[in-house]
Amino acid sequence: MQVSEKITRVGSIAEIRECQTTGNKSLHTTIELKSGEVISNFSYKEILVRSNYLTLQKLYKISQTVGDAHPLSTSIGGRFMLKSYLRGTLIGLRIMQAYYKQLLLDEIKFDFIDAEAYLVPFFEKLGYKTIGTIDYSIYESSTVMVLDILNIEHLEKVKSPFQSLYRNLLKSK
């Protein structure tokens, strides 16, 4: 099935493609980039030795949601995307299961994501809870969600496929 797209140029090397069916947007380069090629020069006011987590904490409402959880106990997965022909297959679920297993191995306690509205039910079935929205300039607003990774009671309640991964990890320790 061929899906029609609206293409909007956004400079000499990029375009935004909008699916006419779903309204989803994505940013693409219009030229081939070579490894190490500089495509833009910029100046800076300050270089941070450590990443500034504060901006992301505010954007994802981390402090309000998980309190004093140390930044090393939280993860921001951001947005997950699949090619349209892979949607409706088990690929998305398998990727999320592998992602959840890695979160467990990395001893992450809370994972934050932002999802398009049509994906909220999928993430809710995995165990994520809605906590707000983010408005992007090139995308429609996204739903901000959080997963309390070790909350087995909630995973059981929503019948999350993650619950078996959690139990298997406990057995192996």
N, C-alpha and C positions, 0 to 999 in steps of 0.2 A: 504494500500500500504506500503510495507516494503522498507525503504530507507537504502542503504548501507553506512557504515561509515568506515573511516580509523581511527584507534586508535593508538596514539603515547604516550608511557609512558614518563612522565616527572618527574621522581623521584619515591620514594617508595610508595607514597600515592596519586598520581594524574596522570591524562592522558588528552590528548587533543583529542577530537573527531571531525573529519572533515567529513561533508556531501559530498559524492561523486557527488551528483547532483548539489548543489549550491556552494560548496566550503566553506560554513560557518563553523567556528570553535567554540568550546566551551570547557571550562575547567571543569573537573569532578573529584571528589575524588573517590578513589578505595577502601576506607575503610569506615566503619561506624564511625562517630565521635559522641562522647557523649558531652552533654552540659558541658561547662567549661573545657574540655580536652585541654591540651597544646600540640600542635603538632610541635611547633618549638620555639626555644629560639633565641632571637636576642638582640643586644645591640644598643644603641642609643647615639647620640652625644648631643642631646638637646631635651627637652620636651617643646612643645609649649602650653601655657595656652589657647590660642585661636587658632583655626584652621588656617593654612596658606593657605589663599585663592589665594595668588599670583601665585602659580604653576598652578592652574586651570584657573585663569584669562589669563595667557599666552597661555595655551593649547587651550582654546576655543576662544581666541582673544576678550575677553569681552570688554576691554577698547577701542580697535579700533572700535568695533561694536556699543556699546551703550554709549560711552563717560563716563560721570561722574555718571552714574546710580549707586546708592549706592549698595554695595553687598547684602543688605537685600531686594533690589528690583529685584534681578536677581536669577535665579534658573538654576541648571544644572541637567537635567533629565537623562543624560547619554544615555545608550542603553536600548531599550525596546525589549523584546524577548517573543515569543509565541511558544508553542509546535507546531510542523509542522502540526499536524492534526487540529489545530485551525485556521491556516492561511486561508484566503479567507472567513472566517465567519465574523460576525459583532463584535466579541469579542474584537479585536484590537481597532476598532473604539470606542466601549463603554468604554474601559479602558482609551483611550486618552480623551474622553469627560469628564470622571470623574476626570482625572488628570487636565485638563484645568479648570474645575469648582473649584478645590482646589487651583489652582494657583490664580484664581480671588479672592477667599475668603481670601487667604494669602497676597493679595495686591502685588503680583509679577508683574513686568512690562515686563520682558524679560526672556524667557526660552531658554536654550541652550541644544541641544542634539547632539549625533553623530549617524549616521545611515549608514547601509550598502547600497551600491549603488542601489540595487533592491528596497529598501524602500523609496528612495528619492521622487518618484512621490506621494506616499501615504502621506508623511509629507508635501509636497508642497500643496497638496489639503487641508490639515488642515490649512495652512497659514505660514508654516515655510519657511525661505529663506536660501539658501546655502551661507556659508561664507568662507569655506575652507575645509581642510582635516586634519586628524590625522593619523599618522602611528603607529600602535601598534605592539609589537614584536610577539604576538601570534595570532593576527587577521590580516586580510587584512586591508588596509587603510579604514578609515571611513569618510563619509561626515559630516562636522560640519554644523549645521543649527541653526537658531535663529528664535523665534517667538516673534514679538512685540504684546504682549497679548491684549493691549487696542486699537490697530489700526483697528477699525471697518471697515474703508474704504478698507483696504487690505483684511480683512476677507470676505467682500462682493464681492470684485473683483474676488477672487479665489473660491467663493461659498463655503466657509468653513462651516462645520457643527458647528463650535464654535460660529458663529455669533448669533445664537438663544440663546445660553447659556449666552453670554455677555448681550444681550438685556433683558433676563429674570432677570438677576442679577440687572440691572439698574432699572427695574420696581419694584423689591422687596425692593429697598432702599428708 
